[in-house]
Amino acid sequence: MILRRTALSQLDAVLPEATAEARTALRLDERDHCAHIVQGSVLFRMRRHEEAERSYRRALECNPNSAHAHAGLGYALAAQGKYEEAIGNAERASRLSPGNSLAEAQATHVIVFARFGTREYVASETAAREMLERYPEYLPAYYVLIAASAMQGNVDAAAVALADVLRLQPKLSLAWFHKNMPWVGEIGERLFQGWRAAGVPEQ
């Protein structure tokens, strides 16, 4: 399975429907772990990270071996600065998902982001490059790669990565990141610092 790039703005357009569907599914069966995962994903996209964490943890109560729930929980934890715990969940997701490219990509991206969060920019950049070798159109990995390269002072490498992503997403800008990225707080500030240093357009 090849992961195709997806415009996050398109995901935003379906959030109300996804929210309603998840709530309906949970009314029918509160132990449906997939419904909790969808609910967690919606809450994460809405930047309600603590609520997303609770939804993913509930999914794992229903199905402790769900790779997607572990990966999703990793996202929610990383967004709150709980980086080492996030990495632990991502690593477990990888162990549980041999052959599942989506779960594996999600888990790897959690690690890429969490290493950026802990200011391990070299490790973050290396993991992002390894991820893009496997999934060359997975745009979120590019976003962190650009910022991690710039935060090391490697503006040339950041500019090359930015040029690559602009070929895939020509309308990428800081305004787009402000609207669409679920990352906020101190980690968000450092991401924007890196993106600005790399030359991401304002609009």
Residue frames as qw, qx, qy, qz and C-alpha x, y, z in Angstrom:
[[0.000, 0.888, 0.459, 0.000, 0.00, 0.00, 0.00],
 [0.412, 0.236, -0.001, 0.880, 1.41, 3.41, -1.01],
 [0.135, -0.687, -0.472, 0.536, 0.48, 6.30, 1.24],
 [0.283, 0.623, 0.358, 0.635, -0.86, 9.18, -0.82],
 [0.141, -0.001, -0.276, 0.951, -0.61, 12.79, 0.29],
 [0.148, -0.698, -0.694, -0.097, -3.81, 14.24, 1.78],
 [0.035, 0.504, -0.047, 0.862, -4.66, 17.94, 2.15],
 [0.183, -0.239, -0.754, 0.583, -5.39, 18.53, 5.81],
 [0.300, 0.128, 0.064, -0.943, -7.87, 21.22, 4.83],
 [0.584, -0.065, -0.624, -0.516, -9.91, 18.45, 3.21],
 [0.415, -0.195, -0.833, 0.310, -9.84, 16.58, 6.52],
 [0.055, 0.154, 0.406, -0.899, -11.19, 19.67, 8.27],
 [0.452, 0.003, -0.324, -0.831, -14.15, 19.68, 5.91],
 [0.673, -0.171, -0.668, -0.267, -15.26, 16.23, 7.09],
 [0.142, 0.146, -0.734, 0.648, -14.68, 16.76, 10.83],
 [0.523, -0.068, 0.277, -0.803, -18.35, 17.52, 11.65],
 [0.844, 0.093, -0.343, -0.402, -19.52, 14.40, 9.82],
 [0.574, 0.208, -0.743, 0.275, -16.78, 12.26, 11.41],
 [0.125, -0.192, 0.598, -0.768, -17.75, 13.60, 14.85],
 [0.708, -0.011, 0.082, -0.701, -21.40, 12.72, 14.32],
 [0.817, 0.173, -0.520, -0.179, -20.57, 9.25, 12.97],
 [0.357, 0.233, -0.773, 0.469, -18.29, 8.49, 15.92],
 [0.344, -0.127, 0.488, -0.792, -20.93, 9.57, 18.41],
 [0.815, 0.067, -0.153, -0.554, -23.56, 7.42, 16.68],
 [0.709, 0.221, -0.667, 0.063, -21.24, 4.41, 16.69],
 [0.152, 0.208, -0.734, 0.628, -20.49, 4.85, 20.38],
 [0.584, -0.091, 0.255, -0.766, -24.18, 5.11, 21.24],
 [0.875, 0.124, -0.321, -0.340, -24.68, 1.78, 19.50],
 [0.929, -0.122, -0.247, 0.249, -21.63, 0.13, 21.06],
 [0.246, -0.942, 0.216, -0.069, -19.56, 1.97, 23.65],
 [0.701, -0.442, 0.504, 0.244, -16.88, -0.72, 23.37],
 [0.751, 0.597, 0.181, 0.216, -16.25, -0.13, 19.67],
 [0.574, -0.501, 0.144, 0.631, -12.55, 0.73, 19.76],
 [0.410, 0.311, 0.451, 0.729, -12.62, 2.00, 16.17],
 [0.090, -0.861, -0.387, -0.316, -15.24, 4.60, 17.10],
 [0.520, -0.793, -0.031, 0.317, -13.06, 5.79, 19.98],
 [0.588, -0.125, 0.342, 0.722, -10.11, 6.08, 17.58],
 [0.211, 0.607, 0.456, 0.616, -12.16, 8.19, 15.17],
 [0.316, -0.910, -0.261, -0.072, -13.34, 10.36, 18.04],
 [0.624, -0.570, 0.117, 0.522, -9.74, 10.75, 19.22],
 [0.502, 0.176, 0.411, 0.741, -8.62, 11.71, 15.72],
 [0.014, 0.799, 0.403, 0.446, -11.32, 14.36, 15.46],
 [0.471, -0.865, -0.120, 0.127, -10.47, 15.81, 18.87],
 [0.659, -0.301, 0.233, 0.648, -6.77, 15.84, 18.00],
 [0.355, 0.430, 0.423, 0.715, -7.43, 17.72, 14.77],
 [0.194, -0.867, -0.310, -0.340, -9.48, 20.20, 16.81],
 [0.277, 0.510, -0.475, 0.662, -6.44, 20.72, 19.10],
 [0.686, -0.523, 0.151, -0.483, -8.31, 19.24, 22.06],
 [0.478, 0.435, -0.756, 0.101, -5.37, 17.05, 22.94],
 [0.232, -0.214, 0.793, -0.521, -6.28, 16.00, 26.48],
 [0.757, 0.195, 0.290, -0.551, -9.71, 14.85, 25.31],
 [0.719, 0.472, -0.465, -0.212, -8.09, 13.05, 22.39],
 [0.134, 0.398, -0.861, 0.287, -5.79, 11.26, 24.82],
 [0.519, -0.028, 0.646, -0.559, -8.80, 10.05, 26.82],
 [0.815, 0.360, -0.023, -0.453, -10.48, 8.75, 23.67],
 [0.579, 0.487, -0.654, -0.017, -7.40, 6.83, 22.56],
 [0.091, -0.295, 0.850, -0.427, -6.93, 5.39, 26.05],
 [0.701, 0.121, 0.419, -0.565, -10.55, 4.26, 26.00],
 [0.769, 0.453, -0.345, -0.292, -9.92, 2.62, 22.63],
 [0.351, 0.433, -0.806, 0.197, -7.01, 0.72, 24.16],
 [0.447, -0.136, 0.690, -0.552, -9.17, -0.38, 27.07],
 [0.823, 0.301, 0.165, -0.453, -11.48, -1.93, 24.47],
 [0.922, 0.357, -0.033, 0.144, -8.65, -3.32, 22.33],
 [0.503, -0.762, 0.284, 0.291, -5.17, -3.22, 23.91],
 [0.637, -0.105, 0.571, 0.507, -3.58, -4.52, 20.70],
 [0.446, 0.834, 0.320, 0.053, -4.82, -1.78, 18.39],
 [0.602, -0.003, 0.141, 0.786, -1.78, -0.35, 16.58],
 [0.092, 0.630, 0.312, 0.705, -3.82, 2.63, 15.38],
 [0.489, -0.830, -0.234, -0.134, -4.91, 3.46, 18.93],
 [0.722, -0.440, 0.011, 0.535, -1.34, 3.31, 20.20],
 [0.447, 0.239, 0.252, 0.824, -0.14, 5.54, 17.36],
 [0.130, -0.759, -0.339, -0.540, -3.00, 7.97, 17.90],
 [0.622, -0.750, -0.175, 0.143, -2.26, 8.11, 21.61],
 [0.671, -0.134, 0.094, 0.723, 1.34, 8.88, 20.70],
 [0.184, 0.546, 0.281, 0.767, 0.19, 11.92, 18.73],
 [0.401, -0.813, -0.276, -0.320, -1.99, 13.17, 21.59],
 [0.736, -0.561, -0.085, 0.368, 0.80, 12.69, 24.14],
 [0.577, 0.090, 0.159, 0.796, 3.42, 14.38, 21.97],
 [0.019, 0.695, 0.304, 0.651, 1.13, 17.34, 21.46],
 [0.534, -0.819, -0.125, -0.167, 1.08, 17.78, 25.25],
 [0.065, 0.799, -0.542, 0.252, 4.86, 17.54, 25.60],
 [0.794, -0.341, 0.479, -0.154, 4.83, 13.95, 26.91],
 [0.485, 0.647, -0.511, -0.293, 7.47, 12.96, 24.40],
 [0.003, -0.357, 0.932, -0.063, 9.04, 9.84, 25.89],
 [0.520, 0.204, 0.731, -0.392, 5.65, 8.31, 26.63],
 [0.635, 0.611, -0.031, -0.471, 4.61, 9.16, 23.08],
 [0.316, 0.561, -0.742, -0.188, 7.65, 7.36, 21.70],
 [0.272, -0.129, 0.923, -0.238, 6.86, 4.32, 23.82],
 [0.635, 0.419, 0.489, -0.428, 3.36, 4.12, 22.37],
 [0.539, 0.680, -0.315, -0.383, 4.68, 4.64, 18.85],
 [0.088, 0.451, -0.887, -0.054, 7.19, 1.83, 19.25],
 [0.437, 0.108, 0.842, -0.298, 4.45, -0.48, 20.50],
 [0.640, 0.582, 0.148, -0.480, 2.27, 0.49, 17.53],
 [0.380, 0.625, -0.622, -0.280, 5.12, -0.49, 15.20],
 [0.133, -0.229, 0.958, -0.108, 5.51, -3.86, 16.88],
 [0.494, 0.314, 0.703, -0.403, 1.77, -4.50, 16.56],
 [0.562, 0.695, 0.138, -0.427, 1.51, -3.46, 12.91],
 [0.351, -0.303, 0.721, 0.515, 3.81, -5.52, 10.67],
 [0.226, 0.292, 0.790, 0.490, 2.59, -5.01, 7.12],
 [0.028, 0.854, 0.515, -0.069, 0.19, -2.19, 8.07],
 [0.480, 0.297, 0.076, 0.822, 1.76, 0.77, 6.27],
 [0.187, -0.766, -0.192, -0.584, -0.69, 3.36, 7.62],
 [0.713, -0.695, -0.091, 0.005, -0.18, 2.43, 11.28],
 [0.789, -0.119, 0.033, 0.602, 3.57, 2.13, 10.73],
 [0.305, 0.527, 0.130, 0.783, 3.72, 5.57, 9.09],
 [0.396, -0.811, -0.147, -0.405, 1.70, 7.11, 11.91],
 [0.815, -0.530, -0.051, 0.229, 3.95, 5.54, 14.53],
 [0.683, 0.109, 0.076, 0.718, 7.12, 6.64, 12.75],
 [0.090, 0.681, 0.146, 0.712, 5.82, 10.19, 12.41],
 [0.598, -0.782, -0.135, -0.113, 5.09, 10.31, 16.15],
 [0.798, -0.325, 0.042, 0.506, 8.76, 9.49, 16.75],
 [0.448, 0.427, 0.179, 0.765, 9.90, 12.10, 14.20],
 [0.189, -0.790, -0.160, -0.561, 7.81, 14.74, 15.92],
 [0.729, -0.674, -0.108, 0.045, 8.63, 13.66, 19.49],
 [0.749, -0.092, 0.028, 0.656, 12.37, 13.84, 18.78],
 [0.180, 0.580, 0.130, 0.784, 11.83, 17.36, 17.51],
 [0.497, -0.776, -0.206, -0.328, 9.94, 18.06, 20.72],
 [0.791, -0.538, -0.011, 0.290, 12.88, 16.91, 22.84],
 [0.078, 0.929, -0.292, -0.212, 15.18, 19.15, 20.74],
 [0.625, -0.232, 0.667, 0.333, 16.95, 16.13, 19.29],
 [0.487, 0.699, -0.068, -0.519, 16.92, 17.78, 15.88],
 [0.145, 0.476, -0.810, -0.311, 19.50, 15.49, 14.29],
 [0.231, 0.089, 0.962, -0.117, 17.55, 12.40, 15.36],
 [0.467, 0.584, 0.436, -0.501, 14.31, 13.99, 14.18],
 [0.385, 0.672, -0.375, -0.509, 15.79, 14.87, 10.79],
 [0.016, 0.314, -0.932, -0.178, 17.30, 11.40, 10.37],
 [0.339, 0.272, 0.864, -0.253, 14.03, 9.68, 11.24],
 [0.476, 0.663, 0.181, -0.549, 12.11, 11.96, 8.88],
 [0.295, 0.587, -0.612, -0.441, 14.48, 11.19, 5.99],
 [0.101, -0.096, 0.990, 0.020, 14.23, 7.45, 6.66],
 [0.424, 0.453, 0.658, -0.427, 10.46, 7.75, 6.73],
 [0.454, 0.696, -0.077, -0.551, 10.37, 9.63, 3.43],
 [0.068, 0.385, -0.858, -0.335, 12.47, 6.93, 1.79],
 [0.158, 0.211, 0.962, -0.066, 9.60, 4.55, 2.52],
 [0.169, 0.751, 0.630, -0.103, 6.71, 6.99, 2.10],
 [0.395, 0.022, 0.188, 0.899, 7.94, 9.75, -0.27],
 [0.129, -0.498, -0.375, -0.771, 4.59, 11.55, -0.41],
 [0.489, -0.626, -0.577, 0.188, 3.82, 11.60, 3.32],
 [0.162, 0.766, 0.023, 0.622, 3.74, 15.35, 3.75],
 [0.563, -0.814, -0.001, -0.142, 3.73, 15.59, 7.58],
 [0.848, -0.244, 0.087, 0.462, 7.24, 14.09, 7.61],
 [0.467, 0.507, 0.127, 0.714, 8.41, 16.88, 5.31],
 [0.234, -0.881, -0.111, -0.395, 6.98, 19.50, 7.66],
 [0.716, -0.677, 0.120, 0.123, 9.11, 18.29, 10.57],
 [0.803, 0.096, 0.181, 0.560, 12.14, 17.67, 8.34],
 [0.268, 0.745, 0.107, 0.601, 12.09, 21.30, 7.19],
 [0.404, -0.861, 0.063, -0.302, 11.86, 22.63, 10.74],
 [0.864, -0.429, 0.141, 0.221, 14.41, 20.18, 12.20],
 [0.716, 0.305, 0.124, 0.616, 16.97, 21.03, 9.51],
 [0.089, 0.799, 0.040, 0.593, 16.49, 24.76, 10.00],
 [0.598, -0.782, 0.049, -0.168, 16.73, 24.49, 13.79],
 [0.858, -0.230, 0.140, 0.436, 20.18, 22.93, 13.37],
 [0.080, -0.776, 0.250, 0.574, 21.20, 25.92, 11.29],
 [0.379, -0.025, 0.780, 0.497, 21.23, 23.78, 8.15],
 [0.403, 0.573, 0.183, -0.690, 19.18, 26.24, 6.13],
 [0.284, 0.401, -0.669, -0.558, 20.34, 24.80, 2.79],
 [0.061, -0.088, -0.994, -0.032, 19.01, 21.33, 3.64],
 [0.228, 0.494, 0.621, -0.564, 15.79, 22.90, 4.92],
 [0.345, 0.551, -0.177, -0.739, 15.42, 24.84, 1.66],
 [0.216, 0.192, -0.874, -0.391, 15.88, 21.66, -0.38],
 [0.033, 0.298, 0.929, -0.217, 13.21, 19.89, 1.68],
 [0.272, 0.566, 0.327, -0.706, 10.91, 22.89, 1.31],
 [0.315, 0.421, -0.508, -0.683, 11.37, 22.87, -2.47],
 [0.120, -0.024, -0.980, -0.156, 10.48, 19.15, -2.50],
 [0.103, 0.458, 0.790, -0.395, 7.30, 19.69, -0.51],
 [0.269, 0.549, 0.041, -0.791, 6.26, 22.73, -2.55],
 [0.241, 0.192, -0.762, -0.570, 6.25, 20.52, -5.65],
 [0.179, -0.290, -0.940, 0.005, 3.72, 18.31, -3.86],
 [0.155, -0.765, -0.579, 0.238, 1.82, 21.11, -2.07],
 [0.380, 0.425, 0.152, 0.808, 2.31, 24.39, -3.99],
 [0.255, -0.760, -0.190, -0.567, 0.02, 26.40, -1.68],
 [0.706, -0.396, -0.425, 0.405, 1.97, 25.61, 1.50],
 [0.101, 0.674, -0.123, 0.722, 2.46, 28.71, 3.66],
 [0.134, 0.046, -0.683, 0.717, 2.77, 29.82, 7.26],
 [0.514, -0.038, 0.094, -0.852, -0.88, 30.92, 7.07],
 [0.778, 0.007, -0.530, -0.337, -1.80, 27.38, 5.99],
 [0.477, 0.051, -0.770, 0.420, 0.16, 25.93, 8.92],
 [0.170, -0.090, 0.444, -0.875, -1.61, 28.29, 11.34],
 [0.677, -0.008, -0.097, -0.729, -4.98, 27.09, 10.09],
 [0.867, 0.099, -0.401, -0.278, -4.31, 23.39, 9.74],
 [0.465, 0.289, -0.757, 0.356, -1.58, 22.20, 12.09],
 [0.692, -0.586, -0.383, -0.176, -2.78, 20.60, 15.35],
 [0.680, -0.130, -0.359, 0.626, 0.47, 21.44, 17.16],
 [0.145, -0.904, -0.111, -0.387, 0.28, 24.38, 19.57],
 [0.665, -0.733, 0.057, 0.131, 2.21, 25.86, 22.51],
 [0.320, -0.752, 0.475, 0.327, 5.99, 25.83, 22.83],
 [0.595, -0.006, 0.718, 0.361, 6.47, 23.04, 20.30],
 [0.445, 0.764, 0.451, 0.127, 4.35, 24.93, 17.80],
 [0.037, -0.966, 0.138, 0.214, 6.44, 28.05, 18.32],
 [0.426, -0.514, 0.637, 0.386, 9.64, 26.14, 17.54],
 [0.587, 0.359, 0.675, 0.269, 8.11, 24.56, 14.45],
 [0.298, 0.922, 0.246, 0.034, 7.17, 28.00, 13.16],
 [0.264, -0.834, 0.366, 0.317, 10.64, 29.28, 14.00],
 [0.538, -0.175, 0.723, 0.397, 12.10, 26.54, 11.83],
 [0.493, 0.609, 0.591, 0.192, 9.63, 27.05, 9.01],
 [0.112, 0.982, 0.033, -0.146, 10.33, 30.79, 8.90],
 [0.353, -0.673, 0.536, 0.368, 14.08, 30.19, 8.88],
 [0.555, 0.078, 0.755, 0.340, 13.63, 27.77, 5.99],
 [0.069, 0.187, -0.368, -0.908, 11.75, 30.37, 3.96],
 [0.110, 0.497, 0.859, 0.052, 8.20, 29.01, 4.07],
 [0.005, -0.410, -0.285, -0.867, 6.05, 31.75, 2.47],
 [0.177, 0.064, 0.514, -0.837, 3.86, 33.82, 4.79],
 [0.632, 0.338, 0.263, -0.646, 0.78, 33.48, 2.57]]
